[in-house]
Amino acid sequence: MEEGNNTETNKIETSNKKRNIIILMIIISIIIISFIVTLCVILTKKKNPSTKLVNNPKEFDLENRRVKLNSGYYIPTNGIGTYSLYSDTCINSIQAALSNGVRLIDTAYIYSNEFEVGEAIRESGISRNEIFVTTKIYPHQFDEPEEAIKNSLDTLNIDYIDLMLLHHPGDNDVKAYLKMEEYVKKGKIRSIGLSNWYIKELKKFLPKINIMPAIIQNEIHPYYQETEVINYIYNDIKDKNIIVQGWYPLGGRGYNTELMKDEVLINIGKKYNKSLPQVILRWNLQRGTVVIPGSSNPEHIIEDNNIYDFELSDEDMQNIANLNRNEKHDWY
Ligand SMILES: NC(=O)c1ccc[n+]([C@@H]2O[C@H](COP(=O)([O-])OP(=O)(O)OC[C@H]3O[C@@H](n4cnc5c(N)ncnc54)[C@H](OP(=O)(O)O)[C@@H]3O)[C@@H](O)[C@H]2O)c1
């Protein structure tokens, strides 16, 4: 009888133990999940976005649609970006741009379309010195920079490069930049600069080079305004006379569904009888950033170039500044 009771008690104890273990595991799981969720929230929480206006001392010559670089050359204040435009689409887009007055073309080794860019320029019949071509060398090319520069010169085949940028910071970036400096002296590259360099990177990099970058090209659109970096370049290191250029001005191909429907921008556009893209591009010009919207659609290309016949008021510049979310649309 007693033996039976003991067995019963043991069973109850075992089942209690099991239940306690399960409860403990549930509690531990809840704690771990809460910790992971909190960590994710902290990591993804965006810094308070700046809604300050850019204090831009650079007067863009909007009448002539250009701004002077520290190299002495002029860069057009708007152009066409060619990221993800290939083959005939690339050639047709550039031809549409050139025949409608666009004179700045942005490409890169990594876009695999330097040949098409050169081809479109050669076929355009427009004199070479009226067109400004930017290309970029990619970090995996930095350990053999001369090969990279020669490769872009050969593939573009347009005699010289107006502006060559290091596409991103990376191993041997100083070595690559110093090689670009040599090609400036040889007259094969007219101006040089950097892309995706921010304040910390600039502070580290600039003391190591001889020719100041003419351009810093970074992601800039109403949801990622890059205000601190632009103010740093235009005020803190004003003496270096660097011009800022924005990539993804319309939020980036494939990433701009929300931006292209933004009610604030649409309503601003209505006041000036301009489209949302035109408002964004004009906002860039007024805060001193050269723009290179990408497009494969001739109507869009014409529209994106038609941004010189209106001026956004200070109030509207502030309304756009208020849209900043520090929302990067790409990883670099
Ligand atoms: N340095 C870097 O790391 C870096 C990184 C990314 C990009 N970039 C450069 O920046 C350029 C711009 O970036 P992106 O081309 O990716 O993006 P984007 O210029 O911000 O946006 C391009 C998108 O907007 C559309 N679009 C253009 N004009 C329009 C208009 N008037 N109305 C409606 N939609 C319009 C285009 O479609 P449609 O083709 O239909 O017009 C395309 O889907 C690139 O082409 C590249 O040259 C540089």
The ligand as an SDF file (V2000), in Angstrom:
LIG
                    3D

 48 52  0  0  0  0  0  0  0  0999 V2000
   27.8970   56.7710  -56.2160 N   0  0  0  0  0  0  0  0  0  0  0  0
   27.0710   55.8190  -55.9060 C   0  0  0  0  0  0  0  0  0  0  0  0
   27.3390   54.9860  -55.0410 O   0  0  0  0  0  0  0  0  0  0  0  0
   25.7540   55.7280  -56.6040 C   0  0  0  0  0  0  0  0  0  0  0  0
   24.7850   54.8390  -56.1410 C   0  0  0  0  0  0  0  0  0  0  0  0
   23.5790   54.7750  -56.8000 C   0  0  0  0  0  0  0  0  0  0  0  0
   23.3480   55.5820  -57.9000 C   0  0  0  0  0  0  0  0  0  0  0  0
   24.3180   56.4390  -58.3380 N   0  0  0  0  0  0  0  0  0  0  0  0
   24.0660   57.3010  -59.5090 C   0  0  0  0  0  0  0  0  0  0  0  0
   22.9070   58.0740  -59.2580 O   0  0  0  0  0  0  0  0  0  0  0  0
   22.0250   57.9290  -60.3520 C   0  0  0  0  0  0  0  0  0  0  0  0
   20.5950   58.0830  -59.8980 C   0  0  0  0  0  0  0  0  0  0  0  0
   20.1670   56.9420  -59.1920 O   0  0  0  0  0  0  0  0  0  0  0  0
   19.0110   55.9770  -59.7560 P   0  0  0  0  0  0  0  0  0  0  0  0
   18.9690   56.1320  -61.2180 O   0  0  0  0  0  0  0  0  0  0  0  0
   19.2060   54.6250  -59.2500 O   0  0  0  0  0  0  0  0  0  0  0  0
   17.7400   56.5210  -59.0000 O   0  0  0  0  0  0  0  0  0  0  0  0
   16.9010   57.8830  -59.0650 P   0  0  0  0  0  0  0  0  0  0  0  0
   17.4570   58.8420  -60.0250 O   0  0  0  0  0  0  0  0  0  0  0  0
   16.6920   58.3290  -57.6700 O   0  0  0  0  0  0  0  0  0  0  0  0
   15.5100   57.3360  -59.5740 O   0  0  0  0  0  0  0  0  0  0  0  0
   15.3920   56.7070  -60.7970 C   0  0  0  0  0  0  0  0  0  0  0  0
   13.9730   56.2080  -60.8780 C   0  0  0  0  0  0  0  0  0  0  0  0
   13.0880   57.3270  -61.0100 O   0  0  0  0  0  0  0  0  0  0  0  0
   12.3270   57.1870  -62.2080 C   0  0  0  0  0  0  0  0  0  0  0  0
   12.1860   58.5220  -62.7710 N   0  0  0  0  0  0  0  0  0  0  0  0
   13.1370   59.3540  -63.2450 C   0  0  0  0  0  0  0  0  0  0  0  0
   12.6050   60.5150  -63.6470 N   0  0  0  0  0  0  0  0  0  0  0  0
   11.2800   60.4120  -63.4360 C   0  0  0  0  0  0  0  0  0  0  0  0
   10.1770   61.2810  -63.6710 C   0  0  0  0  0  0  0  0  0  0  0  0
   10.3460   62.4770  -64.1780 N   0  0  0  0  0  0  0  0  0  0  0  0
    8.9340   60.8320  -63.3410 N   0  0  0  0  0  0  0  0  0  0  0  0
    8.7480   59.6120  -62.8170 C   0  0  0  0  0  0  0  0  0  0  0  0
    9.7490   58.7460  -62.5690 N   0  0  0  0  0  0  0  0  0  0  0  0
   11.0040   59.1470  -62.8840 C   0  0  0  0  0  0  0  0  0  0  0  0
   13.0920   56.2490  -63.1010 C   0  0  0  0  0  0  0  0  0  0  0  0
   12.2220   55.5420  -63.9200 O   0  0  0  0  0  0  0  0  0  0  0  0
   12.2140   55.7020  -65.5390 P   0  0  0  0  0  0  0  0  0  0  0  0
   13.4350   55.0080  -66.0600 O   0  0  0  0  0  0  0  0  0  0  0  0
   10.9380   55.0760  -65.9190 O   0  0  0  0  0  0  0  0  0  0  0  0
   12.2320   57.1730  -65.8160 O   0  0  0  0  0  0  0  0  0  0  0  0
   13.7380   55.3190  -62.0590 C   0  0  0  0  0  0  0  0  0  0  0  0
   12.8400   54.3060  -61.6700 O   0  0  0  0  0  0  0  0  0  0  0  0
   22.3450   56.5310  -60.8910 C   0  0  0  0  0  0  0  0  0  0  0  0
   21.8130   56.3370  -62.1620 O   0  0  0  0  0  0  0  0  0  0  0  0
   23.8370   56.5300  -60.8040 C   0  0  0  0  0  0  0  0  0  0  0  0
   24.3900   57.2060  -61.9060 O   0  0  0  0  0  0  0  0  0  0  0  0
   25.5060   56.5220  -57.7080 C   0  0  0  0  0  0  0  0  0  0  0  0
  1  2  1  0
  2  3  2  0
  2  4  1  0
  4  5  1  0
  4 48  2  0
  5  6  2  0
  6  7  1  0
  7  8  2  0
  8  9  1  0
  8 48  1  0
  9 10  1  0
  9 46  1  0
 10 11  1  0
 11 12  1  0
 11 44  1  0
 12 13  1  0
 13 14  1  0
 14 15  2  0
 14 16  1  0
 14 17  1  0
 17 18  1  0
 18 19  2  0
 18 20  1  0
 18 21  1  0
 21 22  1  0
 22 23  1  0
 23 24  1  0
 23 42  1  0
 24 25  1  0
 25 26  1  0
 25 36  1  0
 26 27  1  0
 26 35  1  0
 27 28  2  0
 28 29  1  0
 29 30  1  0
 29 35  2  0
 30 31  1  0
 30 32  2  0
 32 33  1  0
 33 34  2  0
 34 35  1  0
 36 37  1  0
 36 42  1  0
 37 38  1  0
 38 39  2  0
 38 40  1  0
 38 41  1  0
 42 43  1  0
 44 45  1  0
 44 46  1  0
 46 47  1  0
M  CHG  2   8   1  16  -1
M  END
$$$$
